[in-house]
Amino acid sequence: MRPLTRDSLKKGAAALARTDPALGRWVRLIGPLDFRPRPGRFHSLCRAIISQQLSAAAARSIHGRFASLFAPTKRPTPGKLLKIRPRRLKSCGLSEKKVLYLRELAKAFENGSLRRRRFASMENEEIIELLILLPGIGRWTAEMFLMFCLGRPDIFSMGDLALRAGIERVAGRKLSDEEVLEKSRGWSPWRTVACLYLWKISHWKGEPGD
């Protein structure tokens, strides 16, 4: 599957604006997206685990200390992570559970279920089902991996509270789970692009037309 590019982001934004006028007003206000899929499958999943249940600022701080353990490149690899003592990983600010999750992830990439996996040729749901078998990786983490690492264009995460806040801000009212799901279906095949805008909308100061 082809990942999102600058051209496909523009194409997706234009399609969303046509099919959903309410969202389209926000698309025009916010303007073009600056997004590039993150390289490094293992590192991306490490970052996702580290970020769980943390503020963006706390996650950045802990990830920075974690990455510094892999100097000079600051790029974690499964083999290098497994050589680092758990106590040293915890000194970065990681909980005991997250240290376990990261080590199990490294084992999966080193000689387990993720070794030599060609994610680019796999279907979205196939990847999700594979990843959620690992401790510490739920559906939300797998969906973030599909969006931000693989750049899949048609992903929506029902469990993301900021996305829901963005959708309800666009709608101007509270929505049920069924209404959120139905609205997201209307954004296919560009649901990831919609999510990128919705995250911005949830924190945006001002309204379209202000």
C-alpha positions as CSV (number, residue, x, y, z in Angstrom):
1,M,0.0,0.0,0.0
2,R,1.2,3.5,-0.9
3,P,1.9,5.7,2.1
4,L,0.7,9.3,2.2
5,T,2.8,11.9,0.3
6,R,2.6,15.7,0.0
7,D,0.5,15.3,-3.2
8,S,-1.9,12.7,-1.7
9,L,-2.4,14.8,1.4
10,K,-3.5,17.7,-0.8
11,K,-5.8,15.3,-2.8
12,G,-7.2,13.9,0.4
13,A,-7.9,17.4,1.9
14,A,-9.6,18.5,-1.3
15,A,-11.8,15.4,-1.3
16,L,-12.7,15.8,2.4
17,A,-13.7,19.5,1.8
18,R,-16.0,18.5,-1.1
19,T,-17.7,15.6,0.8
20,D,-18.0,17.3,4.2
21,P,-18.6,21.1,4.0
22,A,-18.4,21.5,7.8
23,L,-15.0,19.9,7.9
24,G,-14.0,21.7,4.7
25,R,-14.3,25.1,6.4
26,W,-11.7,23.9,8.9
27,V,-9.5,22.5,6.2
28,R,-9.4,25.9,4.5
29,L,-8.7,27.7,7.8
30,I,-5.9,25.4,8.8
31,G,-4.4,25.1,5.4
32,P,-2.0,22.4,4.0
33,L,-0.7,19.7,6.4
34,D,2.9,19.2,7.1
35,F,3.2,15.5,7.6
36,R,5.7,12.8,6.8
37,P,5.6,9.2,7.9
38,R,8.3,8.5,10.5
39,P,11.0,6.1,9.4
40,G,12.0,3.1,11.5
41,R,9.3,0.5,12.4
42,F,10.9,-0.5,15.7
43,H,11.7,3.0,16.8
44,S,8.2,4.2,15.9
45,L,6.6,1.5,18.1
46,C,9.0,2.3,20.9
47,R,7.8,5.9,20.8
48,A,4.2,4.8,20.7
49,I,4.6,2.7,23.9
50,I,6.6,5.4,25.7
51,S,3.8,8.0,24.9
52,Q,1.0,5.9,26.3
53,Q,-1.0,7.8,29.0
54,L,1.4,10.7,29.1
55,S,1.1,14.3,28.1
56,A,2.9,15.3,24.9
57,A,5.5,17.2,26.9
58,A,6.2,14.3,29.3
59,A,6.4,11.9,26.4
60,R,8.9,14.0,24.5
61,S,11.1,14.4,27.6
62,I,11.2,10.6,28.3
63,H,11.7,9.7,24.7
64,G,14.6,12.1,24.5
65,R,16.3,10.4,27.4
66,F,15.5,7.0,26.0
67,A,16.9,7.9,22.6
68,S,20.1,9.2,24.1
69,L,20.9,5.6,25.3
70,F,21.5,4.8,21.7
71,A,24.2,7.4,21.0
72,P,25.6,8.5,18.6
73,T,22.7,7.7,16.2
74,K,19.9,8.0,18.9
75,R,18.1,5.3,16.8
76,P,17.0,2.3,18.9
77,T,17.5,-1.1,17.5
78,P,16.1,-4.4,19.0
79,G,19.6,-5.8,19.6
80,K,20.9,-2.7,21.4
81,L,17.8,-2.3,23.5
82,L,18.1,-5.9,24.8
83,K,21.6,-5.2,25.9
84,I,20.6,-2.3,28.1
85,R,19.8,-3.2,31.7
86,P,16.2,-2.7,32.7
87,R,17.4,-0.4,35.6
88,R,19.0,1.9,33.1
89,L,15.8,2.0,31.0
90,K,13.8,2.9,34.1
91,S,16.2,5.8,34.8
92,C,14.8,7.5,31.7
93,G,11.4,7.8,33.4
94,L,9.9,4.6,32.1
95,S,7.6,2.6,34.3
96,E,8.5,-1.0,35.1
97,K,5.6,-2.1,32.8
98,K,6.8,0.0,29.9
99,V,10.3,-1.4,30.3
100,L,8.8,-4.9,30.0
101,Y,6.7,-3.9,26.9
102,L,9.8,-2.4,25.2
103,R,11.9,-5.5,25.8
104,E,9.1,-7.8,24.6
105,L,8.8,-5.6,21.5
106,A,12.6,-5.9,20.9
107,K,12.4,-9.7,21.2
108,A,9.6,-9.8,18.7
109,F,11.7,-7.8,16.2
110,E,14.9,-9.6,17.0
111,N,13.8,-13.2,16.6
112,G,10.1,-13.4,17.1
113,S,6.8,-12.6,15.3
114,L,7.9,-9.3,13.8
115,R,11.3,-10.5,12.5
116,R,11.6,-9.6,8.8
117,R,7.9,-8.7,8.5
118,R,7.2,-6.8,5.3
119,F,4.6,-4.4,6.7
120,A,4.3,-2.6,3.4
121,S,2.6,-5.6,1.8
122,M,0.2,-6.3,4.7
123,E,-3.4,-5.2,5.1
124,N,-4.2,-2.7,7.9
125,E,-6.2,-5.2,10.0
126,E,-3.6,-7.9,9.5
127,I,-1.0,-5.6,11.0
128,I,-3.3,-4.6,13.9
129,E,-4.1,-8.2,14.7
130,L,-0.3,-9.1,14.7
131,L,0.7,-6.1,16.9
132,I,-2.0,-6.4,19.6
133,L,-0.7,-9.9,20.4
134,L,2.3,-8.2,22.1
135,P,2.0,-6.9,25.7
136,G,1.5,-3.2,26.0
137,I,0.2,-2.7,22.4
138,G,-3.5,-2.2,22.0
139,R,-5.6,-1.2,19.1
140,W,-4.9,2.5,19.5
141,T,-1.1,2.0,19.5
142,A,-1.4,-0.2,16.4
143,E,-3.5,2.4,14.7
144,M,-1.0,5.2,15.5
145,F,1.7,3.0,14.0
146,L,-0.3,2.6,10.8
147,M,-0.8,6.3,10.5
148,F,2.4,7.9,11.7
149,C,5.0,5.2,10.6
150,L,3.4,3.5,7.6
151,G,1.5,6.5,6.5
152,R,-1.7,4.5,5.7
153,P,-4.2,6.9,4.3
154,D,-7.5,5.4,5.5
155,I,-7.2,4.8,9.3
156,F,-9.5,6.1,12.0
157,S,-9.1,5.5,15.8
158,M,-12.4,5.3,17.7
159,G,-10.5,5.2,21.0
160,D,-8.7,8.6,20.6
161,L,-10.3,11.3,22.8
162,A,-8.7,14.2,20.9
163,L,-10.2,13.0,17.7
164,R,-13.6,12.8,19.2
165,A,-13.2,16.3,20.6
166,G,-12.3,17.5,17.1
167,I,-15.3,15.8,15.5
168,E,-17.7,17.2,18.0
169,R,-16.3,20.7,17.6
170,V,-16.9,20.4,13.8
171,A,-20.4,19.1,14.4
172,G,-21.1,21.7,17.1
173,R,-22.6,19.1,19.4
174,K,-22.0,15.9,21.3
175,L,-22.1,12.7,19.2
176,S,-22.8,9.1,20.1
177,D,-20.3,6.4,19.2
178,E,-22.5,5.3,16.3
179,E,-22.6,8.9,15.0
180,V,-18.9,9.2,15.2
181,L,-18.3,5.9,13.4
182,E,-20.9,6.8,10.7
183,K,-19.3,10.2,10.1
184,S,-15.8,8.7,9.9
185,R,-17.0,6.2,7.3
186,G,-18.0,9.1,5.1
187,W,-14.3,10.3,5.0
188,S,-13.0,7.1,3.5
189,P,-10.6,6.6,1.7
190,W,-9.0,9.6,3.4
191,R,-9.7,9.0,7.1
192,T,-6.1,9.5,8.2
193,V,-6.1,12.9,6.5
194,A,-9.3,13.7,8.4
195,C,-7.7,12.6,11.6
196,L,-4.7,14.9,11.1
197,Y,-7.0,17.8,10.7
198,L,-9.2,16.8,13.6
199,W,-6.2,16.7,16.0
200,K,-5.4,20.3,15.0
201,I,-9.1,21.3,15.3
202,S,-9.4,19.9,18.8
203,H,-6.7,22.4,20.0
204,W,-7.3,25.3,17.5
205,K,-7.9,28.8,18.8
206,G,-10.7,30.5,17.0
207,E,-13.3,29.3,14.6
208,P,-13.8,29.3,10.8
209,G,-14.9,32.8,9.7
210,D,-13.5,34.6,12.8
